[in-house]
C-alpha cells in the first residue's frame, strides 16, 4: 500500500478507498474469524469494520501502518459484538477461561475430537478474549509487539505479559491433551 | 520444534486459508449508501412527526382556550354603558270635567249649607287675668 494511495483515500477518493479495502479484506476477515470463531459473525464484523474505515479514514494520521490501524478498528468492533452491542450477538459473553479452569481436565467434546489440530484450535478459542487477540495478532498476523499493542490499544508490556500467559496456558492444555488427563 | 510451536504453526496455516467471500469495498459502499438513505428518511420522518406534533398541540390549545360560542380569544367583551331613557312628561289632560258628568256645579252643595261648628264645652277653667296676669 503506497503512501499516495493512502493520501488519496484520506482525501475521500472512492477508488483509492476501494483499493485499500480490497487489500485489507482478507486480513480483516481472518482476524474477525479468528477472534469470533463464527464465519457469519466474522462477515458482519468485517463489514462493520469497513464502514468505520470509510468514516474514519480522513482522520488517519499515519502513526501506525494502515493495516495495524484498520485491525484496531476490527478489534473494537469484535469487542463491541462481544458486549452484544451489535448484531444481536448471543454468543458466549463470559470469558471461556472462567468456564474452563486450567487445572480441570478438558471437556468431553474436546477429547473426542479426532484431529489434534482441531483440538488445538478449540483450545485457542477457549483462551480469554484478550489473550486470543494477542496470539492472533502476534503469531497469526505476525505483527510486531508494538504493532500488536497499537491494534489492541494497550502498552507493549501488556502485550508481552498477555502473550506469556496465553502461551503458558496453551502449553499446559496441550500437555494435558497428550497425557490424556 | 516444540509441540506448542508446531500447533501454533498449524493453527496459523488454517487461519491463513480463510478469505472474505466477495468484494468488501463494494459491500461497504452499498452499506454506507443504504445507511445514509436510511438516515435521511429517518430525518424526514422525525421532522414530519415533530411538525405534526407541534401543529396538534397548537390546535388542541386553541380548542381548549376558545369559548364554545365561537368567539375569538382576541375579542374582548365590549362594555356597553346603558343610560335609562326618561320619558317625556305627558300633557295635562284638558278634557276632564271638574264635576262628575251627571252633576252640574249648581247642584253642588253651597258652603252656607254646612252645619255650624259645635261649641266648645266649658271645663271650669276660667281665670282672672286682671292683675298683671298673675292668678290670685
Interface residues (C-beta under 8 A of the other chain):
Chain A: X14 X17 X18 X19 X21 X22 X24 X25 X26 X28 X29 X30 X33 X34 X43 X46 X47 X50 X51 X53 X54 X116 X117 X120 X121 X124 X135 X136 X139 X140 X167 X170 X171 X174 X178
Chain B: X3 X4 X7 X8 X10 X11 X12 X14 X15 X16 X18 X19 X20 X21 X23 X24 X25 X26 X27 X28 X29 X31 X32 X35
